[in-house]
Amino acid sequence: MGARASRPPNWPLSVCCSSCSTSRTGRPPRRSAAASTIDAFPAQARTVLHHGLSAPDRLTSLFPRPQANNRTATVIGLLARVGDRSSLPLLAAYRDHTVLGGTAADTIRHINNRTTMET
C-alpha cells in the first residue's frame, strides 16, 4: 500500500489550511490550489467570477445539497481578492439582498480601497 498523505504529526489542526492561524507554530499556512490559481491568473478568474454573479442559478458545487447563497457568497468573497472596477456594477446588484448584501458591500469597499491605493 502507498504512503498516505497527511499533515505532519506535530502540527496542530489550526495550520492545515490557508484560513487557519499560524500563531502557535510560526509556520505559514498552506495555500489552497484555488488560491494559487486565482493569484496566478487574476484576470481569467475575474471573468469566471463575473459570469458566476451574472448567472448565479448556474453555479454548481461538489457538495450534496449546497445552499445557493453559499455558492454566490463564495464568488462575491473571491472578487474581494481579484475584483476590479468592472466588478462593481455586478456587486451593486447584491447590495440590497437580505443574505448577501453585507458580503457584497464589504467586497465593494475592499475593491474601492484596493483600486484607490493602486492608482
C-alpha positions in Angstrom: 0.0 0.0 0.0 1.2 3.5 -0.8 2.0 6.1 1.8 -1.0 8.1 3.0 -0.8 11.9 2.7 -1.5 13.8 6.0 -0.4 16.8 7.9 2.9 16.4 9.8 2.3 14.6 13.1 3.2 17.5 15.4 1.3 20.2 13.5 -1.9 21.3 15.2 -5.1 21.2 13.1 -5.0 25.0 13.1 -2.3 25.1 10.4 -3.8 22.6 8.0 -5.5 25.2 5.7 -5.0 28.7 4.4 -7.6 30.2 6.6 -6.2 28.8 9.8 -4.0 30.6 12.3 -0.2 30.1 12.5 0.3 31.8 15.8 1.2 28.6 17.7 3.7 27.2 15.3 5.0 30.2 13.4 4.7 28.2 10.2 2.9 29.9 7.3 -0.5 28.4 6.3 -0.7 26.1 3.3 -2.2 27.8 0.3 -5.0 26.0 -1.5 -4.8 25.2 -5.2 -7.7 27.5 -5.8 -5.9 30.4 -4.1 -2.7 29.8 -6.1 -4.7 29.6 -9.4 -6.6 32.8 -8.7 -3.4 34.6 -7.7 -1.6 33.4 -10.9 -4.5 34.2 -13.3 -6.5 37.1 -11.7 -8.0 38.4 -15.0 -9.2 35.0 -16.1 -10.5 34.2 -12.6 -12.3 37.6 -12.6 -14.0 36.7 -15.9 -15.3 33.4 -14.5 -16.4 35.0 -11.2 -18.2 37.8 -13.1 -20.1 35.1 -15.1 -21.0 33.4 -11.8 -22.6 36.6 -10.5 -24.5 37.2 -13.7 -25.9 33.6 -13.7 -26.0 32.5 -10.0 -28.6 29.8 -10.8 -25.9 28.0 -12.9 -23.3 27.8 -10.2 -22.6 24.3 -9.2 -21.0 22.6 -6.2 -19.1 19.4 -5.4 -21.2 19.0 -2.2 -24.6 17.4 -2.0 -27.5 19.9 -1.4 -25.4 23.1 -1.1 -27.2 26.3 -0.4 -27.3 28.6 -3.5 -26.5 31.6 -1.4 -23.3 29.9 -0.1 -22.0 29.5 -3.7 -22.8 33.1 -4.5 -21.2 34.3 -1.3 -18.1 32.5 -2.3 -18.0 34.2 -5.7 -18.5 37.6 -4.0 -15.8 36.9 -1.5 -13.3 35.8 -4.2 -14.0 39.0 -6.0 -12.6 40.9 -3.0 -9.3 39.2 -3.9 -9.3 39.8 -7.7 -12.2 42.1 -8.5 -11.6 45.5 -10.1 -13.8 48.5 -11.1 -15.5 46.3 -13.7 -16.8 44.1 -10.8 -18.6 46.9 -9.1 -21.8 47.0 -11.2 -22.3 43.3 -10.7 -21.8 43.5 -7.0 -24.1 46.5 -6.7 -27.0 44.3 -7.7 -26.5 42.4 -4.5 -26.3 45.3 -2.1 -30.0 45.1 -1.1 -30.0 41.2 -0.9 -31.1 40.1 2.5 -28.5 37.5 2.9 -25.7 38.6 0.6 -25.9 42.3 0.9 -23.3 42.6 3.7 -20.8 40.5 1.8 -21.4 42.5 -1.3 -20.9 45.8 0.5 -17.7 44.5 2.1 -16.4 43.4 -1.2 -17.2 46.7 -2.9 -15.4 48.6 -0.1 -12.4 46.3 -0.4 -12.2 46.8 -4.2 -12.6 50.5 -3.8 -9.9 50.7 -1.2 -7.5 48.5 -3.2 -8.0 50.2 -6.5 -7.7 53.7 -4.9 -4.3 52.6 -3.5 -3.2 51.2 -6.9 -3.8 54.5 -8.7 
